Structure formats: structure tokens, C-alpha cells
Amino acid sequence: MVSKWQKYVAIGVMVLVVVLIGIKLIYNYNANQLNWEEQDAAQLTNDCLDDLGGYAVRYPGQSITYCECSTEAIIQNVDKAEYYIIREKSAAEQEEELLPIILECYNAYQEAIYNASTLD
């Protein structure tokens, strides 16, 4: 014969499983609602220019081109929800995850800066 407390534990476990499934469904629904929008691209580009600091001032054309290129690469290759998760990580981890995505843009930017610099 099964005791009362075993019945309560079994019911509690089943309720917990149902609640966890419900939370996961709600999370997935909300994650799918996060889509890139026009203002997101502008914000990413502005944030990129802010992060470049002095380079954006010294090489404005090259910096704008780089930031637009990297923004486009991120939007095409990373979900918005995934991007927010990446942004919560340390700078080194962000670089590790995002650099392969924006590598072509970064290399073009480095070359453009080199060509625009006056090393005479």
C-alpha cells in the first residue's frame, strides 16, 4: 500500500514538471518574438562607433563602413535573443563569439585604416 506522503510527493513532482514545461514554452515564445528591427541596426551601428572611440574620429568614413558591415553581419548571423545573451558575457567571450562573424569586416577596416594612415 502506498502511503499518503508518497502520493503527495508524486503529485508535487508532476506539478513541478508541468510548471517547468509551461515556463519553457513561455520562454521560447518570447524568444521567438525578438526580431531585428530597423532601429536595432541603427543602434548597433551607433554603439559600434562609440566603442571605436578615437578611431571613429580619426577615420570617420572607414569607421562608418566597418560598423555598418559588422552590424549587417551580426543581424544576418545571430538571433536577437542570442545577441543579448552574448552581450551579457565578458568582453573576451564576446570577442570570441562575434569575431568570426565580423572577421571580414574587421580585416577590411584594418586595411582601410592602414591605407589611410600617414606613416611618413
C-alpha positions in Angstrom: 0.0 0.0 0.0 1.2 3.5 -0.9 1.4 6.0 1.9 -0.1 9.5 1.7 3.2 11.3 1.7 4.3 9.3 -1.4 1.1 10.3 -3.2 1.8 14.0 -2.3 5.4 13.8 -3.4 4.3 12.2 -6.7 1.7 14.9 -7.3 4.2 17.6 -6.4 6.7 16.2 -8.9 4.1 16.1 -11.6 3.0 19.7 -10.9 6.7 20.8 -10.9 7.2 19.1 -14.3 4.1 20.8 -15.7 5.2 24.2 -14.4 8.7 23.8 -15.9 7.2 22.8 -19.2 5.0 25.9 -19.1 7.9 28.2 -18.3 9.9 26.7 -21.1 7.1 27.2 -23.6 6.6 30.8 -22.5 10.4 31.5 -22.8 10.5 30.0 -26.3 7.5 32.1 -27.3 9.1 35.3 -26.0 12.4 34.4 -27.6 10.8 34.0 -30.9 9.1 37.4 -30.6 12.5 39.1 -30.6 13.3 40.0 -34.1 15.7 42.5 -35.5 14.1 45.8 -36.5 15.3 48.9 -38.3 16.1 50.9 -35.2 18.2 47.9 -33.9 20.6 48.3 -36.9 21.0 52.0 -36.2 21.6 51.4 -32.5 24.2 48.7 -33.2 26.0 50.9 -35.7 26.0 53.8 -33.2 27.2 51.6 -30.4 30.0 50.3 -32.6 31.1 53.9 -33.4 31.1 54.7 -29.7 33.2 51.6 -29.0 35.7 52.7 -31.6 36.3 55.9 -29.8 39.3 57.8 -31.3 39.4 55.7 -34.4 35.9 56.8 -35.3 37.1 60.4 -35.1 40.4 60.0 -37.0 39.0 57.6 -39.6 35.3 58.5 -39.9 34.5 57.1 -43.3 36.3 53.8 -42.7 34.7 53.5 -39.2 31.2 54.0 -40.5 31.7 51.5 -43.3 33.1 49.0 -40.7 30.3 49.5 -38.3 27.6 49.1 -41.0 29.3 46.0 -42.3 29.6 44.4 -38.8 26.1 45.3 -37.9 24.8 43.7 -41.1 26.9 40.6 -40.4 25.6 40.3 -36.8 21.9 40.8 -37.9 22.2 38.1 -40.6 24.0 35.5 -38.5 22.9 36.0 -34.9 19.3 35.9 -33.5 18.5 39.0 -31.4 17.9 36.9 -28.3 21.2 35.2 -28.8 22.9 38.6 -29.3 21.5 39.8 -25.9 22.9 36.7 -24.3 26.3 37.3 -25.9 26.3 40.9 -24.7 25.9 39.7 -21.1 29.3 37.9 -21.3 32.7 39.3 -20.6 34.5 41.3 -23.3 36.8 38.4 -24.1 33.9 36.0 -24.5 32.0 38.5 -26.7 35.1 38.9 -28.9 35.5 35.1 -29.2 31.9 34.6 -30.3 31.4 37.7 -32.5 34.9 38.0 -34.2 34.3 35.0 -36.5 31.1 36.6 -37.7 32.6 40.1 -38.4 36.1 38.9 -39.4 35.8 40.1 -43.0 34.6 43.5 -41.9 37.3 43.7 -39.3 40.1 42.8 -41.8 38.7 45.3 -44.3 38.7 48.0 -41.6 42.3 47.3 -40.6 43.4 47.5 -44.2 41.4 50.8 -44.7 43.0 52.3 -41.6 46.4 51.3 -42.7 45.9 52.7 -46.2 44.5 56.0 -44.8 47.2 56.4 -42.2 50.2 58.7 -42.8 53.3 56.9 -41.6 55.7 59.3 -43.5 
